[in-house]
């Protein structure tokens, strides 16, 4: 697995992040992440801004090239099929998140209705269960994605334990955060762009 690619991609997706957060999401050791980050900073691919990492222009170019090289090792026919299957599950997940944030079409969910929230969480658990076989196929096609099952499991465990911020809260490794980042990885691996997916109505 390419640790450099893994780290560059997470830094890109998060805008600014810390080495500790990168290690937690990737499952890499803190020492390994720190070592690679130092190399990336020395090469001018990443900036360390008071402990927060940011991708540079050269880093974006390098990342694009690394993803293109990774894509050459992925069976594109199988990835295309898997991405099509993901798009269907993605539509279901997006509706779960929408219903978590809104009650009806436009009323913000103030989370005072415990029964309503419990029903949405139950639907999320259904998505989680139904998605696991497909996620297994995706990790077989692209081993770099093997960090995602543990991330989804960890977020869902926190949700089940009553901390519902782990469903869709930004800036933490919530279920939605992991889903968004997986979607971005799949777009790159399938040779697509976010603009193309938005035009097709599949962007999250």
N, C-alpha and C positions, 0 to 999 in steps of 0.2 A: 504494500500500500504506500502511496506517495504522501508522506506527512506534509511536505511542502505545499502540495496542492490542497490538501485538507485544510491546512491553516490559512492559506491565502483566501480560499473560498469563504470560510467562516468570517474572516476579517472583512471581506467585501460585503457579505450579506448583512453584517451587523453595523457597518459604518464605522463605529469605534467600539472596541471591546478590549478586554484584558486577557493576558496570557492565562490567568487562572480560569476564566470563563471558557476559553478555547479548550483547555485541558479537560474541564468538566464535561463539555459537550462531545468531544472527540473520543474520550476515554484514553487519550495518550497521557503519559506521565508528565508531571509538571516539569521535570528536568528535560525531557525530550522536547516539550513545547518551548521552553526557555532557550534551549540550544538552537532550535530551528529559527525562532524569532530573532535571535542575535544575528544569525546568518542572513536572514531576510532584510533586517535593518542595515547591516553592513553593505548589502548589495543594492540598497536604495529601493527595495520593493515594498517595504513597510516602514512607516514612521512610528516611533514611540513617543507619544505626546503625554508626558507625565503619567506613564503607566497605562495609557490607553492606546491601542494599536489602530492604525489607519493605513489603508492601502494607498500607495502612490500611483501615479500614471504608469510608470514602468511596471509596477506590480500588477496592474490590470492587464497590461500587454502580456506579461509572463503567465498570468492565470489563464487568459484566453488560449494561449499556446498549449499549456498543460492540459486543459480540458479537451482541446482538439486531439491531442496525442492519446489521452485516455479513451476518447470516443472510438479511436481506431481499433482498440482492443475489445470493444463491446459489440456483440452481435446486434446490428442495427435492426434487423427484421424482428427479433425477439423484443428489443427495446421499444420499437414502435408499437407492437402489440401490447406490451406491458403498460406503456404510457397511455394508450387508448383506454385500457382497463382502469388505470389510475384516474383518468379524467372523469369517469363515471362515479367513482368513490369520492373524488374531490368535490363534485357537485353536492353530494349528500353531506359531506363534512361542512362545506360552506353554509349549507342551510342550518345545520346544528349550531354553528357559531352565530349566524344571524339571529336565530331564535334565542340564543343565550343573551344576546345584546339587546334584542327588541322583543316586546310582547305585541303581537299583531304586526301591522305594517310600519308603524312609526312611533310607538310608545317605548321609550327606553325602559329596559328591565332594571328595576331598582332592587331586585333580588330579595324582596320581602315575602314573596310567595314561594314557600319551601317546596310545595308540591310541584309547582311549575318547574323550578330549577332541578328537582330530582328527576323529573321526566326527561329534561334535556340531557342531564348527565347519563341517564339510562340509554338514551339514543347514542350518545358518544361511545358508551361501552359497546354497543352493537356495532358501530363503525369500527372500533378497535379490533373486535373479534373477527369481523368479516374481512378486514384489511390485512390481517396477519399473513395469510397465504400469499397474497400478492407482494407484500413487503419481502417475504422470503425469496420470491422469484427475482425481485429487484436486486437484493443483496447478492444473489448468485451471479447476476449479470454484471454487476459493478461492485466489487468488494469494498470500495470506499464508503458505500452506503451502510456498512454493517454497524455503524454507530447509532442508527436510527431506532431499531427495536428497543434498545435500552432506554433511549430518551423518551419514547412514547410511554413505555412501561412506568418509568419514574414519574412522569407528569400525571399519568392516570392514577397511580398509587396515592399521590398527594391529593388529587381531586376526591378520590374515594374516602380519604381520611378527613375530608371536610374543608380543605383549603381550595376553594373553587377559583382562586386567582390563577391557578395553574392550568385552567382551561384555555383562556384566551388573552391573558395579560401580556402586554409587550414588555420588552427589556428583561424578561426572565426566560428560562428555558421551558416555557409553557407548551402544552400540546399544540397550540396554534403556531407558536414559534418554530417548533420542530417540523410541523407540517409544511409551513411556508418555505423553510430552508430545503426540505426534501423536494418540494415542487420545483424550486429553483435548480437544484441539482439535476432533476430529471429533464427539465427543459434543456439544459446544457448537454446532457448525455444523449438526448434525442436529436441534437443538432437544430433546435428551434431557438426562438428569441422570445423574451417577455412581450415585446410589441406584437409579435405574431399571435401569441396566445391570448393577449388582450383583445385583439381584433376578432379572434374566434370565440370570444366569450368564455375562455377557460382560465384566464388569469385570476388569481385569488386576490 
